[in-house]
């Protein structure tokens, strides 16, 4: 095994084994919350206001989903990149919400405006949070 691969594999094993350690463990308290993170650029034919309006229309749909907690939408002006962060109560709610959204007309319209080559999606469980 190559040294670098071995290091990362050992780091991953250690990280997985460490999840249940410590008093601030989200797993010990039940299901940890989950974040959907989507990063994309709109097609060149879509201007900023059209994109923002289409993204805002998704809010009403999200609010009806069981397990939905909140959403933050960011825009990186220098790269024209949109970053959408949706918080769910737990992984089951996130999966069900994502499945429901894939069939929704508002979501389908929004996806039709996005440049597919730029789109990235991640669904991850929060391990910890730092802040005041």
Buried (B, 14 or more C-beta within 10 A) or exposed (E): EEEEEEEEEEEEEEEEEEBEEEEEBBEEEEBBBBBBBBBBBBEEEBEEEEBBEBBEBBEEBBEEBEBBBEBEBEBEEEEEBBBBBBBBBBBEBBBBBBEBBEEBEBBEEBBEBBEEEBEEEEBEBEEEEEEE
